[in-house]
Amino acid sequence: MIEYGHIDFGENKVQEAIEKWTDIKKVKSNLKIHLLGRLQTNKVKLAIKLFDFIHSLDSKKLAVKISEEQKKQKVKPKIFIQINIGDESQKGGIKVNELKEFYKYCIGINLDIIGTMCLPPIGDKSEKYFIQMNFLNKELNFAESSMGMSSDYLEAIKHNATYLRIGTSIFGERTI
């Protein structure tokens, strides 16, 4: 893919991404690596070294850790606030009614928040959640939105998604 000019790549796991991309990025500095999966605070130091985008900011504790580490490493990744759009207990993300306050907090600690990210509930129609996300993004004047996967990316595009996660359609089901 790199040889055809593709420069944006997403990864779900910090350790796998470090093994896969660290040496390649030294040679191909124009590559943009996106962390799509959940980021644990104990992996922030490693993540900040590699990832240009973090799509899964979901707590003040994580925001503080990223802010501290980006100062130390003198880098500033672009960040999406993950919203728990379906209010599901098993998923991470900020509650919809906490988004504005959380966004202000993140800006106050010098994070580069560029948009929101969501994972709609499995088995439910994604469209209603994408409509809500589009509204929230417009309300906060965000230009970017990370939503839509292999099964619903066309619907996400209709509602102004700018970043899509379509790995399964390209690479097949994950076996690990």
MIZA-954076 format. One record per residue (C-alpha): y, z, x. Coordinates in steps of 0.5 Angstrom, whole numbers, plus 2048, in hexadecimal, padded with zeros to 3 digits. Layout:
YZX...
//
This chain:
8008008008058028068047FB8098067F880280D7FC80280B8027FE80F80880080E80D7FB8078117FB8058177F780181D7F97FE8237F57FC8277FA8008298007FB82A8057F88238047FE82080480082380B7F982080E7FA81980B80281880C80581C81280381781780481181380B81481180D81481880C80D81980E80B81281480F81181780B80B81180E80781281380180D81880080D81C7F980A8227F78078227F08028287F080482F7EF8088327F68068397F880B83D7FB80683E80180683680280E83580280F83580980983080A80C82C80481382B80681182880D80E82280981082180281681D80081581F7F98138257F68118247EE80E82B7EC8148307ED8128357E881583C7EA81A8407ED8168437F281483C7F481B8397F481D83F7F981883D7FE8198367FE8218387FF81F83C80581B83780881F83180782583580B82083781081D83081182482C81082182880A82282780381D8247FF81E8217F881C8267F28198257EB81982B7E781282C7E381382D7DC80D8307D880F82B7D280982D7CE80A8357CF8028357D280083C7D57FC8387DA8018347DD8078357E180E8347E08158367DD8158377D681A8327D281F8387D081F83A7D78218347DB8288347DB82983B7DE8238397E38278337E582D8367E682A83C7EA8268367EE82D8337F08308397F282B83A7F782C8337FA82682F7F78278287F68248277EF8248207ED8208217E681A8237E28138237E280E8247DC8068237DB8058237D38008267D07F98237D17F78207CA7FD8207C780281A7C680781A7CC80C8167C980F81C7C680F8207CC81281A7D08188197CA8198217CC81A8207D381E81A7D382381E7CE8238247D382481F7D982A81C7D682D8237D482D8257DB82F81E7DE82981D7E28278167E48208177E681A8197E281381A7E480E8197DE8088147DC8028147DF7FC80E7DF7FB80F7D88028107D580780D7DA8098077D680B80C7D080F8107D681380A7D88158097D18188107D281C80E7D88178117DD81980F7E48128127E880B8117E58058147E880080E7E77FB8107ED7F580F7E87F68087E67F78067ED7F280A7F17ED80D7EC7EB8147EA7EB8197EF7E581B7F17E78217F5
//
